[in-house]
Amino acid sequence: MQNKRNGMRAVLFTLALALMFAAFAGCSAKVSNPVVGKVGDMEIRFQTYYNIYFNNMYIQSLYGTYDVSTAEKYRAFQDMVFDSIIDSLLPIYVAKKNGVTLTDEEEAEVQKKLQEQIDSLYEDYADKVDESITDEAEKRAAEEKLLLEDLKANGLTYDKYIKSIEESLRDQAIGKKYVDGLMAEVTVSDEDVQAYYDEQLAYYQERYAEDAANYFDDYSSYLTNGGLQPLVVPEGYNYYKHILILDPEEGEEKDVDAIVAEVYAKIQAGEDFDALIEEYGEDPGMKNEPYKTEGYILSEANASDYYEEFSAAALALEKEGDVTPEAVQSSKGKHIIKKLGSVEAKTLSLDEVKDTVRELVQSDKEDALYEEYLTQWKEEVKIVKHYDRVNGVK
């Protein structure tokens, strides 16, 4: 499934830059911060490498893919860390070499973002301030004291630290301005849009012919990530809502059966199901869009995506508006389920998704062009990686 990727270049600008001045809070000892690499004359400091290394390690650990068990794998991971920093610095370096500067309006935006960063810094210390301090000015002073203590422990002054943030934000703005100018040469024709739509339509048709359960995965991904919604809606899906009463936690006094009986009494009295979800439901998903309005989608094909008991009871409901005659017990609690109706099986026309398709084609073309520029810059700009200075990071 294709999703929006037009934030990719922004990530390249911000990831390394943000971590250059992040994650120091709580450190209690000064650390050496030597130069560990260079992009032209722009220095990569140890602390930047260190922060991004552990950020990447954390992300890969979540997926079980972090592996530096051999010298080759460790070097590959080092390169990934270095390259993420290098990719973020290259457009800034090239922009400056090409004389890119900011207008007064753009500089004002940098200062606005700087103030937001400063405010965020103080907020990070808010929960560490003595709760007995209620005066806002006193709280701010206490936050500032804690901030200054951490800065001092890391060999920094407030002015020096804020200056580094300001310079990083300005660099980010300069790099982005330069790249935005390069991307202005990208154009998207109607033929490009039609070709992309045709390609995606064929993809979804084949995918759901193989397994209609794939629609649930694609639809869920679309709701989470945006981008292009599935162009084909297969037969057999229905919308459902439920009122979940969670099982009591250990030591919690909660009469689930009494609550369920109370809910059923109100249903039988004609009270609105949505209102009862708001009053009694303990599934947060049912209180957030689009599920709050549409409900969950379920078919025989994707029954395994829900609790077995939930799916069986929901699929047994025959008509729109039917409610399970009794609550269904799952490992989470008891569910009172209502069938809302069927999901219309259809194929979305190009006109229905044209704007999104055009954005995606534009993004794909920009990404491809940007990759070309990155490759060119790496050939033209001297890049240095001092592996020996970061080998202890692991």
C-alpha positions in Angstrom: 0.0 0.0 0.0 1.3 3.4 -0.9 1.4 6.1 1.8 2.4 9.7 2.0 6.2 10.0 2.2 6.5 13.8 1.6 7.9 14.1 5.2 11.0 12.1 4.4 13.2 15.0 3.5 12.1 16.9 6.6 13.1 13.9 8.7 16.6 14.0 7.1 16.9 17.6 8.1 15.6 17.3 11.7 16.6 13.9 13.1 20.3 14.6 13.6 19.8 18.3 14.3 17.2 17.6 17.0 19.3 15.0 18.7 22.4 17.3 18.6 20.9 19.2 21.5 18.6 16.6 23.0 18.8 13.9 25.6 21.4 15.5 27.9 19.0 16.0 30.8 19.7 13.7 33.7 23.3 13.2 32.8 25.5 13.8 35.8 29.0 13.9 34.4 30.8 15.8 31.7 31.5 13.8 28.6 34.1 14.4 26.0 32.6 15.6 22.7 35.3 15.2 20.0 34.7 15.5 16.3 33.9 12.1 14.9 33.2 13.0 11.4 32.8 15.8 8.9 30.6 16.9 6.0 32.8 19.4 4.2 33.7 21.7 7.0 30.7 20.9 9.1 31.6 18.8 12.1 29.8 15.8 13.5 30.3 15.6 17.2 30.5 12.5 19.4 27.3 13.4 21.3 25.3 13.6 18.1 26.5 10.2 17.0 25.9 8.8 20.4 22.3 10.0 20.6 21.4 8.9 17.1 23.1 5.5 17.7 20.9 4.8 20.6 17.8 6.2 19.0 18.3 3.8 16.1 19.2 1.0 18.4 16.0 1.5 20.3 13.9 1.5 17.2 15.5 -1.6 15.8 15.2 -3.3 19.1 11.5 -2.8 19.0 11.4 -4.8 15.8 14.0 -7.4 16.9 16.4 -6.3 14.2 19.2 -4.8 16.2 22.2 -7.0 15.6 25.9 -6.0 16.1 27.0 -9.5 16.9 29.9 -9.5 14.3 32.4 -6.9 13.3 30.7 -6.6 9.9 27.3 -6.1 11.3 28.6 -3.5 13.8 30.3 -1.6 11.0 27.1 -1.7 9.0 25.2 -0.2 11.9 27.8 2.4 12.4 27.5 3.4 8.8 23.7 3.6 9.1 24.2 6.0 12.0 26.8 8.1 10.3 24.8 8.2 7.0 21.7 9.4 8.7 23.7 12.4 10.1 25.5 12.9 6.8 22.2 12.9 4.9 20.8 15.6 7.2 23.9 17.8 6.9 24.6 17.6 3.2 21.7 19.8 2.0 22.7 22.4 4.7 26.3 22.4 3.6 25.5 22.6 -0.1 22.9 25.4 0.6 25.5 27.5 2.4 28.0 26.9 -0.3 25.4 28.2 -2.8 24.9 31.3 -0.7 21.4 30.6 0.6 20.2 32.9 3.3 17.0 33.6 5.1 14.6 36.5 4.6 13.5 38.5 7.6 10.2 36.6 7.7 12.1 33.2 7.6 14.4 34.4 10.4 11.4 35.4 12.4 10.1 31.8 12.0 13.4 30.5 13.3 13.1 32.7 16.4 9.5 31.5 16.9 10.7 27.8 16.8 13.6 28.7 19.1 11.2 30.0 21.7 9.1 26.9 21.4 12.2 24.8 22.0 13.1 26.9 25.1 9.5 26.5 26.4 9.8 22.8 25.9 13.1 22.6 27.7 11.5 24.1 30.8 8.4 21.9 30.5 10.7 18.9 30.7 11.5 19.9 34.3 8.0 20.7 35.3 7.3 17.4 37.0 10.6 17.6 38.9 9.7 20.8 40.7 8.4 20.6 44.2 4.6 20.3 44.1 4.3 22.8 46.9 5.4 25.5 44.5 2.3 26.9 42.9 3.3 30.4 41.9 4.1 30.4 38.1 7.1 32.7 38.4 8.5 30.5 41.2 7.9 27.3 39.3 9.7 28.8 36.3 12.6 29.8 38.4 12.8 26.3 39.9 12.7 24.7 36.4 15.5 27.1 35.3 17.6 26.1 38.3 17.3 22.4 37.4 18.0 23.1 33.8 21.1 25.1 34.6 22.4 22.3 36.9 22.1 19.8 34.1 23.8 22.1 31.7 26.6 22.7 34.1 27.1 19.0 34.7 27.5 18.6 30.9 30.0 21.5 30.7 27.6 23.8 29.0 26.3 27.3 29.8 22.7 28.4 29.1 23.8 30.9 26.4 26.0 28.4 24.7 23.3 25.7 24.7 20.5 28.0 23.4 22.9 29.3 20.7 23.5 25.8 19.5 19.7 25.2 19.2 19.3 28.5 17.4 22.1 27.7 14.9 20.7 24.2 14.3 17.2 25.6 13.6 18.6 28.2 11.3 20.7 25.6 9.5 17.6 23.4 9.1 15.6 26.3 7.6 18.4 27.1 5.2 18.7 23.5 4.0 15.0 23.1 3.6 14.8 26.4 1.6 17.5 25.2 -0.8 15.9 21.7 -1.3 12.4 23.2 -1.7 13.9 25.3 -4.5 15.3 22.2 -6.2 12.0 20.4 -5.9 10.2 23.2 -7.7 11.4 21.6 -11.0 9.2 18.6 -10.4 5.9 18.5 -12.4 3.1 15.9 -12.4 1.0 15.4 -15.6 -2.5 13.9 -15.9 -0.9 10.9 -17.6 1.3 10.4 -14.5 -1.7 10.4 -12.3 -3.6 8.0 -14.5 -0.7 5.6 -14.7 -0.3 5.6 -10.9 -4.0 5.0 -10.3 -4.0 2.1 -12.8 -1.0 0.6 -11.1 -2.5 0.8 -7.7 -5.9 -0.4 -8.8 -4.4 -3.5 -10.3 -2.4 -4.0 -7.1 -5.4 -3.9 -4.8 -7.5 -6.1 -7.1 -4.9 -8.8 -7.2 -4.2 -8.5 -3.5 -7.8 -8.9 -2.4 -8.5 -11.7 -4.9 -5.7 -13.6 -3.1 -7.0 -12.8 0.4 -9.8 -10.5 1.3 -8.4 -10.2 4.8 -5.7 -8.0 3.4 -8.3 -5.2 3.1 -8.5 -5.0 6.9 -4.7 -4.5 7.1 -4.7 -1.9 4.3 -7.6 0.0 5.7 -6.1 0.0 9.2 -2.8 1.3 7.8 -4.6 4.0 5.9 -6.4 5.2 9.0 -3.1 5.3 10.9 -0.8 6.6 8.3 -3.0 8.4 5.8 -2.0 8.3 2.1 -4.0 6.5 -0.5 -7.0 4.6 0.8 -7.6 1.1 -0.6 -9.1 1.5 -4.1 -11.1 -1.7 -3.8 -13.5 -2.6 -1.1 -14.2 -6.4 -1.2 -17.5 -8.1 -0.4 -18.3 -9.4 3.1 -17.3 -6.7 5.5 -19.6 -5.2 8.1 -19.4 -2.4 10.7 -19.8 -3.2 14.3 -19.7 -1.2 17.6 -19.4 -2.6 21.1 -19.5 -1.7 24.7 -16.6 -3.3 26.5 -16.7 -3.7 30.3 -13.1 -4.6 31.3 -12.5 -7.4 33.7 -11.6 -6.1 37.2 -7.9 -5.8 37.9 -6.3 -7.6 40.8 -7.7 -6.1 44.0 -10.2 -4.0 42.2 -13.8 -4.1 43.4 -16.0 -4.1 40.3 -19.2 -6.0 39.6 -19.0 -6.5 35.9 -22.2 -8.6 35.7 -24.1 -5.8 37.4 -22.8 -3.2 35.0 -23.6 -5.4 32.0 -27.2 -5.9 33.3 -27.5 -2.2 33.8 -26.4 -1.6 30.2 -28.8 -4.2 28.8 -31.7 -2.6 30.7 -30.9 0.7 29.1 -30.7 -0.8 25.7 -34.0 -2.4 26.1 -35.4 0.9 27.3 -34.4 2.4 24.0 -31.4 4.4 25.0 -28.9 5.3 22.3 -26.1 2.8 21.9 -23.5 5.5 21.1 -24.4 7.3 24.3 -24.0 4.1 26.3 -20.6 3.6 24.7 -19.6 7.0 26.0 -21.0 6.2 29.5 -19.9 2.7 30.0 -17.5 1.6 27.2 -13.9 1.0 28.2 -12.4 0.4 24.8 -10.7 3.7 23.9 -10.9 2.9 20.2 -14.7 3.2 20.3 -14.3 6.8 21.5 -11.9 7.9 18.8 -12.6 8.7 15.1 -13.2 7.1 12.7 -14.3 4.1 14.9 -16.5 6.4 17.0 -18.6 7.1 13.9 -18.2 4.1 11.7 -17.3 1.3 14.1 -14.9 -1.6 13.5 -14.9 -3.6 10.2 -15.1 -7.3 10.4 -15.7 -10.2 8.0 -15.2 -13.9 7.9 -11.9 -13.2 6.2 -10.4 -11.2 9.0 -12.1 -12.8 12.0 -8.7 -13.6 13.5 -7.8 -9.9 13.8 -10.2 -9.7 16.8 -10.7 -11.8 19.9 -12.1 -15.1 18.8 -15.2 -14.8 21.0 -15.9 -11.2 19.8 -15.7 -12.2 16.1 -17.9 -15.3 16.5 -20.6 -13.3 18.3 -20.4 -10.4 15.9 -20.6 -12.5 12.8 -23.6 -14.4 14.2 -25.6 -11.1 14.2 -27.9 -11.2 11.2 -29.5 -7.8 10.7 -28.4 -4.2 10.9 -29.2 -3.0 14.4 -29.0 -6.4 16.1 -27.3 -6.6 19.5 -25.8 -9.7 21.0 -28.5 -11.2 23.3 -25.9 -11.5 26.1 -22.5 -10.1 26.8 -19.6 -12.0 25.2 -16.6 -12.9 27.5 -13.1 -12.5 26.1 -9.7 -12.3 27.7 -10.2 -8.5 28.1 -13.7 -8.4 29.5 -17.4 -8.6 28.4 -18.5 -7.2 25.1 -22.0 -6.0 24.1 -21.9 -5.9 20.3 -24.1 -4.1 17.8 -24.1 -4.7 14.0 -24.3 -1.4 12.2 -24.5 -2.5 8.6 -22.4 -3.6 5.6 -19.4 -1.9 4.2 -20.3 -1.1 0.6 -18.3 -3.2 -1.8 -16.9 -0.9 -4.6 -14.1 0.3 -6.6 -13.0 3.9 -6.1 -12.8 5.9 -9.3 -9.9 8.1 -10.1 -12.0 11.3 -9.6 -12.6 10.2 -6.0 -8.9 10.0 -5.2 -7.3 12.2 -7.8 -5.9 14.8 -5.4 -4.3 12.2 -3.1 -2.8 10.4 -6.1 -1.4 13.6 -7.5 0.2 14.3 -4.1 1.7 10.8 -3.9 3.1 11.0 -7.5 4.6 14.5 -6.6 6.1 13.1 -3.5 7.6 10.0 -5.3 9.1 12.2 -8.0 10.5 14.6 -5.4 12.0 11.7 -3.4 13.6 10.2 -6.5 15.1 13.6 -7.4 16.3 14.2 -3.9 18.0 10.8 -3.9 19.8 11.8 -7.1 21.0 15.1 -5.5 22.2 13.2 -2.4 24.2 10.9 -4.5 25.7 13.8 -6.4 26.5 15.7 -3.2 28.2 12.7 -1.7 30.5 12.5 -4.8 31.3 16.2 -4.6 31.6 16.9 -0.9 34.4 15.5 1.2 33.0 13.2 3.9 35.0 11.8 6.8 34.0 9.1 9.3 36.3 8.5 12.3 35.2 5.0 13.2 38.0 4.7 15.8 36.4 7.5 17.8 33.0 5.9 18.1 34.0 2.2 18.5 33.1 2.3 22.2 29.5 3.1 21.5 27.6 -0.1 21.5 
